[in-house]
Amino acid sequence: MNMIKKLAIILLASGMGSSAFAAEDKAKPIADLTFFRPDKYTFTKCNWFEGWSFKEQFFPKYAPLAGSFHLYVKNPTETEFVVKDILFNGVSVKELREKMEIIWWKTTPNPIPAKGYSEVIVRTRHPLKTEDISITLIGESGESISWKVGAQRPTMNIAYVGFSRDIKTLYVYTESEKDTVPKSIFLDGKNITNQCKIMQQFKSVSFIEVDLEKPLESGAYHYLQVVGNDGSKTAHMLRAWDNWFDISLWGYPSSIPGFMKDHCFEERTPWVSEDFFGMTPDKIAEKVRANKDREFGAYYLMDEPDGHDYTFGAAMTDQIPLRLGYCAQKLSEAASIIQKEDPSRLTHLLINNTYKPANWNVYGELADIMSTDPYGTQDAISEITLYYVVEATQQALDACAPRPMFITLGSFVLKGKGFQRLPTPDEQRISLYYAIGCGAKGINYFIWGNDEMLTGISRSQELQQEIGRLNAEMQVCSPLLSISHPIKEKVITSSDDRLWTRALLAGNDNMVVVVVNNSYVYDDWRSKEGKYTLNAVKDAVLEIEIPTWLTFNEVCRVGFDGVQKLDFERLDSRRIKVKIEELKAGAMIVVTNDSSALIKRYNEKVKDVLRTESQPTQAAK
């Protein structure tokens, strides 16, 4: 029988075996909360297709909406509990993976600490059919604890958790399709509501600012639970970090002194990249120990596992659609080893565009940070061209929530695929602000590139210059962008319907407004030349709805050349009008109570730093 078809509703703990955690022993790990997180698709325009020769396309026939089980376990004992296996109705998840029922699973942290909490996630392959399943955790000595677990969906979800750079303040956003709003907040089982500012719901989003008594340690796990006004609960096992906003370049030109600084890239090396998928557990541990004393942000688990699923998955099945997720469990195990060897650093995983859009759902919760690379004019180009960045980024954000998501932008030309030219500065700007408006917490450009097959920004001083300018604008706003979350509902109307707009809440005293000129038209998206027209939008008036709890006195346009204060008209206490005199491609506006922090950051990070006029280009190798 299909084991995943037997799924659950009741939360009922029952012990098994005769260990220290047996049923008759009251001191044993218990299920604090359980729910099923269903997949969802958010795209509106995209006709998903694969670039492969498979006779049938993956979407929609082979892209079912499945989901993941979340079980939050409290260990009230004085002894840690090591989880060695997980059973569904008495069957090991390892066996169910071989039967194509389960894709991956993890327990974080593992062991479940004494007097602490862990999160168990089990990722299913198929949609739910019935609701009757038990989950059993098997300990290292064979002891077992079973629960009947819930397939109920939370009425409220944690959409994003951001951190201050000193990891002393949490910025928590919840989303609800109903009227459920946060009422009580718990961290590691302790009610911390009195340390929180809970803001009134704005559209589907509520915001919570948590002022902790002391900073969290980088990389530490903490069990966050939010209780709604209707008594419903939702939770996440967050991992603390200093929330740096990544601005980086693949294949950065170390041979050109000062290039990265002059173009306002982030100074921190974003990750250590190793093929952890191809390593034994001992080799993974050895690699981590060799790197842990270096300065970098996260461990990059593997490049594009969904792409490799197509090839490597042939070892499991000849059915091409069922290969999606083949690499996932080994990467889950690698992430666990990395965390034990270097507890202070996060893991990072980039998902490409194979088996889309289900690929993001399958891999979204596996690593601490997820990236994806929605190339609008390169590789597997489609009729929506640049707007593919919006569709893919929105889908990926929902899949990895409440974790941070980085976006890798196409800054290259690949011989034989897509436009046979580099992106123009306007295309790069439009793509970037699409990504920022959809909630990206970091931007990586692919690639420096300097050969005939794969050519990157090394060949274009014009593109280098624009990237430097875009980086400057992100540097000014990165403290806001790193703690922000997009509002999916429409809160901005424009007098010119050629503008695409998106608002992001950024704490309790700032709103970021992203504006993109959506009027580009390509002569033929199948052509090599990629000719297009894009006319500047002039004198557009934006009407912006403001949350009731946001106090504001200023509206600023953030540019690479400075922070410009804009005139605005108050229509009432919650609505303003702002005029944009001219917009060629994309821009960022901040509604704030005080722009001095933006101006200070511009003076420190951009004013005497940005140098883009005299950088050399490189000839092909």
N, C-alpha and C positions, 0 to 999 in steps of 0.2 A: 504494500500500500504506500502511496505517496505520503511520506512522513510530514512534509511541510503543509499538507492539506489539513493536518490535525492541529489546529491552533486554538488559543485559549482565552478565557475571560476572567477566571477567578484568581484571586491572590490567596494562596493557601499553602503555608509552609508545612512540610512533613519530613521527618528525618528517616534515614535508612542506615543500616549497618550497625556496628557495635563499637564505633570509635568514640573519641572524646566529643564528637559532634553528633552522637546518636540522638534519636527522637526524644528519648526520655531525659536527656540532658538539656535543661533550660538555657544554658549558656552555649549558644551555637550561632553561627551566622544566620541572619534572617533577611528576607527580601523587604527592603524599605519601600521600593516603588518599582513598578514594571509597566511598560507600555509598548505598543507596536507603532513604529514610525513608518507610515506608508510612503512610497515614492509618489512624486507628482511631476507633471510636465507643465512648464510655464511658457513655452514658446507660442508665438502667434503667427509668424510669417514663414518660418523655416520649413522647407521641404527636405528633410534629412536624407542624405544618400551617402553611400560609401564609394570610395575610389577603387574598389576591387572588382574582379571579374566574376565574382560569385553570381550565379544566375538569378538569385533573388536578393533584393535589398534587405538589410537588417531591419529597418524601420518601415512600417509599424508592426508587421506580423511577428517579428522575433524580439520585440522590445517591450515586454510586459511590465506593468507597474507592480513591482514586488515590494520589498521593504526590509526593515531590520527590527529585531527584538532588542529592547533595552531593559536590562535587569540591574537594579542598584542594590547592592548587598552590603548590609551592615554586619561587621564582626565585633560583637560585644565582648569577646573573650580576651584573655591575656596572651593568646597564641595566634600567630599569623596562620592563614589558611592558604596553602599553595594549590592552585587549580591546575590539575594535570590533564583533565579531559572534561568535556561537556556532552551530556546526553540529551537527545530529544526522544521522549517516550521510550527511554531505555536503549536508544541506538546512538552510538558515538557520532559526533559531528564529522569526524574524520571519514567514517564510512558513508555518511550522507553526502559528503563532498564528492566521493567517488561515484555516487549514484546521481549526481547532478541536482541534488536537492538544496544543499547549503553551499554558499560560495566561500565565505570566510567568517572567522570569529575572533574575538579577543577579550581578555580580562585585563583591565587597567585600573590601578596597578595590580600586578600579580607577583607575589602573594597579596591576598587581601590582608591589609595590616591589622595587627591587634588593635582593638578599639577604634578601628577606622572603617572606611568604605571603599568599594571598588565598583566599577561599571563593567557589566558583561554585555557585549553586543554580538548578535548572531545575524549575519546577512543572508537572507533567503534568495533563491533564484526565481521562484514562481509566485504568482499571486495567491493570496489566501483563499481557501475554499471552505474550510470548516474551522471550528474554534475549540480545540480540545487537545492540548499538549502539555506535557510536563518537561521541565528543565531540571537536569541534575548536574551538580558540580561534583567532580571526582577529585579527592585530595591525593597528595603524593603517597600516602600510606594505604590508599584504597578506600578511605572513608568517603561517604557520599551524603549529599543533602539535596532533597528534591522540592520543587515547587510547581504548583499549577500556576501558570503565568498569564497575564492579561494581554489580550489582543485589542484592547480598547485604545482609541486614539486620544491624545490630550486635546482639550479644547483650546489650549494655549501652548505655544511653542517658544523656546528660547531661540531667538533668531541670530543673535551675535553677542559675544562677550569680549569687550575690549579692556585694556589695562593702561593705566598711567605708566610712564617710563620708569618710575620707582616701584611699580607693582603694589601700590598702596591704595589705589582707587580702582574699582571695577565699574565699567560702563555696560550695563546689561539691557538688551532690547528684547522684548517679547512681541509676538504677533498672535492675533486671534481673529478668526473669521466671524466670531460671535462677539458678545459684549464682555467676555472674560478679561479682567484686568488684574495685575498683581496686587496682592494684599499683604502677604507675609513672605519673607526671604530667609532661607536657612543656608548656612555654609558649614559643611562638615557636621551636620546635625544640630548646630547651634542657631537659635533664632537671632538674626542680626537685623531685624526690621528697624530697630531704633537707630541703626547706623546708616540707614538708607533714605534717600530722597526718591519717592515714587511719584513720577509725573503722570498726569492725567493722560488717558489714551488719545492719540492723535491718529485719526483714520484707524488702521488695524494695528498700529504700533504703540506700545507703552515703553517708557524709559525708566530705568532705575540706576541711580548713582550710589555706589556703595563705598563709604569711607571706612577703611579697615583700621583696626587699632595699631597694626604694624604691617610692614610690607610682607608679601608672600615671597618665598624662595623661588628663584627661576627654575622652571621645569617641574615644580611640585604639583601633584594632583590634589584637587579640592572638589568636593561634592557640593554642587550648587543646586538647590531646590527652590522653586517658586510656586507658591500656593495662590490660587486665584480667588476672587471674591465669591465665586460659586463653589468653593471647596475643592476644585480640581487642582491637580498637581502636575508639574513637569520638572525635568531635571537634566543636568549635564555634568559629566566629570570633566571639569575644565582643567587646563594645564597652564600654569602661570608663566608669563614671559613679559618682556619689556616692550612688546608691541611696536617694534621699529617698522616703519613704512619702507619697504624695500624698493630701491630704484637701482637697477643693475643691468648689465650688458653681458650676454653670452659671448665668450671668446674675446673678452676685453683686451685692448691693445697695450699690454704691459711694455711693449717696445717703444711706445710713444710717451715720454715722461709728461706727467701732468694732465693727460687727456681726461681721465675720469673726474678729477677734481674740477678742471676747467669747465666741464659739462655738467656739473652739479649732480653727479651720481652719488649714491650713498657710500660712505667711506667703509662701512663694514662689509667684509666678504660674506655674501648671503648664505652659502652652504658649502659643505664638503661633499663632493660627488663621488660615489663609489657604486659599483654594481653589486649591491648587497644581495640581490636576488640569486646571483650565481655563487654565493659563498656558503661555506659550512658555518654552523654556529660558532665554532672556535675561531674561524677566520674573521667573522664579523666582529667578535669581541676584540681580536687583535688589531683590526683596523681602527676601531673606536679608540682603543688605548693609544694608538699611534697618533691620533688626530686631536684628542680631547684638550690638549694644552694650547692649541692654535686659536687664533681669534676668528670666529665665524659665527653665523647665526643658527644654522640647522644642518641636520644630516639629510642628504638627498638620497632617498631609498633606491630609486630606479628611474630611468628615463622612459616615460611613455609605456607603462605596462599593458595598457589596453591594446596598443599596437603590437606588442610582443605576444599577447594572448592569441592572436590570429595564427602565429607560427608555432609558439611553444605548446599551445593548447591541443595541437594535433596528437600529442602524446597521450591525451586523455580521451579524445573523441574525434571522429571524422565529421561530426556535425558542426559546421563552422559557427553557427549562432551560439552554440553552447560553450564555445571556448572562452567567451567573455568572463573574466575573473579568474582565469587559470593561475595567474601570478599572485593573486591577492593574498592567499593564506601564508605563503612563504614570506611575503613582505610584512604581514602582520607579526609573524614570529621574529623577523629581523628587527622590527621596530621595538619589540619587547626586550630583545637582547641589548640594543643600543641604549634604551632607557636605563637599564640596570647598570651598564658600564659608564654612562655619562648622564646622570639624572638631571643635569641642569639645562640640557639642550633639547630642542624640539626635533621632530622629523618632518620631512617635506616630500611630497610626491607630485609629479607632473603627469596629468592625464591628457592625452592628445585627442584626436578626433576619429578614433576607430570605434565601431559599435555605438556610435552616437544615436540618440541622446542617453541611452541606458548606461553608458560607460561612466558618466559622472555619478549617477546614483550608486553604482556598484562600488566605486572606489572612494566616494566623497568623505566617508567617515573613518577611513583607515589610518591616515597620517594626521599629525597635528596641524599641518598647513597643506592645503591643496592648491595646485596650479593647473591651469589649462591654457592652451594656445590657439585661440580662435583667429586664424589667419583669414582676413577678408578678401585679399586679392592674390593670394599665393596658393600653391598646392591645390587642394580640392575646392576650388572656387565655385560659388553658386550664384544664382541670379540675384540674390539679395546683397551680394558683395560685402561692403563694409558693415552693413547692419547685422551680419552674422556675429559680430562681436557682441552685440546686445543679446541676441538669442542664446548664444552659448554661455555667456557670462552669467545671465540670469539663471539659467538652468543649473550651472555649476555652483552658484552661490546657494541655492536651495538645497543642493545635494550635500554640501559639506557643512552647512550651518549646524551649530553656531561657531564653527572654526573659521579662521581667516583664510582668505583666498587671494592668491597672486595671479596676475594675468601676464602671459608672455605675448607680446605683440610681434607681428610679422614685420621685420625691417630688412627684408632680403628679396632676392629673386632666385627661384629654383629653376634650373634649365629644364624646359619642356613642360612645366606645370604652372598654370595661372598666368598672370601678366608677365611678360618677359622684360620687365623693367622694375626698378626699385620703387617703393611707395613714394609718392610726392610728399612734401611737408604737410600739405592740407590733409591728405589721406591719413598720415601718421597722427596728426592732431585730432581728427575726427575719431579714429579708432581708440586713441587713448582716453578721450573724454567720454566716449561710450562706456568704456571699461570702468572708469572712475564713477560715473553716474550709476552704474549697476552694482557698485559695492566693492570693487577691487581694493585690497589692502597692500598692494605692491605692484609695481610694473617692472617687467624684465623685457628687454629688447633682444630679439633674435635676428641678426647676429652681426658681429664685426665682419666676419666672412671675407675671404679674399682668394677665391679660386673660380674657375670657369663654371663649375657645376652649381656652386652655392655662393652667391655674391651678396655681401651685406653692406653695411653703412661705410665700410672702408673705402668704397668707390665714390661716395657722394658727400662733398663738403656741405652742400645745401641741406641734406638730411641730417648730418651731424649737427649742424647749427640749430635746426628746428628741435632736435631731440634735447640739446642743451637748454633751449628755452622752455620746453615742456617740463624738463626736470626741475628747472628753477621755480616754475609755478607750483609743482608738487612739493618741493622743499618748503616753500612758504606755508603751505596748507597741510603738510604731512601730520602735524600733531592733531589736527582735526580729522583728517581722513582716516587715520589709524583707529579712531574710536567711533567712527560714524556708521550709520546704517541707512540704506535707501528706503524711501517710502514708495511702495508700489502703486498706491492710488494716485490719481491726478490731483496735485495741489497747486499746479502752475498752469495758467492759461496764457497764450501769446496772441498778440494782434496779428502775427504772421504765422500761418500754419506750416511754414517750412522749417520751423524750429522744433527740435526734439529737446525736451527738458526733463530733468529729474532732480528731486530734492533729497538731501541726506541730512538726517538729524545727527548732530555732532555734540553730544553732551547736552547739558541743560541750558546752555547760553549761546549756541551757535547753530546755524543752519547753512549748509553748503548747497548752492544751486548750480547745476551743470547745464550748460546750454550748448547744443550742437546744431550746426547748419545741416539740415537733413535733405537739402535740395539737389544733391549731386545726382547726375544722370550719366550712365555709361552708354556709349554708342553701341557697344557689343561686349558683354561680359565674357564671351567666349574667345575674344580676340587676343592676340599677343600684345598689342599696343596698349589696350586698356584706356582708350581716350574717353574723357568725360568732361562735362561742364559743371561748374560750380559758381554760382553768382552770390556775391556778398548780400547779406540781409541788412537793411538799413532801417533805423528808427523803429525798431520793434519794441512794443511795450509788453512787459510781463506783469501779470497780476499774480501775486504769490500769497498763499494762505499760510499763516504762521501759527504754530502751536500756542495754546492759551498760556502755557507756563514759560514761554521764551520771552525774556525781556530784551529789547533791541533798540538801538538808537542810530545804528550806522549800517549802510550797505556798501560793500567794497567789491571792485573787480580786481582780481589778482592776476597780474601779468608778469612776464619775465623782466619787464622794465620798471616794475614798481606796484605798489598797492594804491589803486585809484578809488577815492571815495565818490560814490554816485548819489545824485539827487534822487529822492524817492517821495512818493505821496502816500500818506496814510488814508486808506479808504474807510477803515474803521479800526477797532483795536486789534483785529487779527488779520487784516488784509492790507497789502501795500502794492503800489504800482512803481515799476522801475523801467526806465527807458534804456535800451541798448542802441547806441548810435550806429554801430557797424559791427557785424560779425561775419568773418570769412569762413571759419571752420569750427572752432570750439573754444569755450572759455569757462571760467569758474568764478562764481560770485559768492560772497559770504555775507549773510545777514547776522549781525553781531551787536553786542552791547558796547564793545570796546575794540577798536581795530589796532590798538597799540601793540598787542602781541604779534599780529601779522606783520606790522611795519618793522618791529624789532627783529623778527625772524628773517625778513627780507634783507635787512642791513647786515645780519650776521652770516647768512647762508648764501646770499646771491650777489649783493651789490658789488662787492670787490672780489668776487669769486668767478662769476660767469665770464668765460673767455671762449667765444666760439668763432671769431672772425678769421683766424689765421691757421686753423688746423689743416694739416696736409691730407690728401687722399693717397691711396696706395694703388699701384698698378697690380694687375692680376699676376699671380704666381704661375 
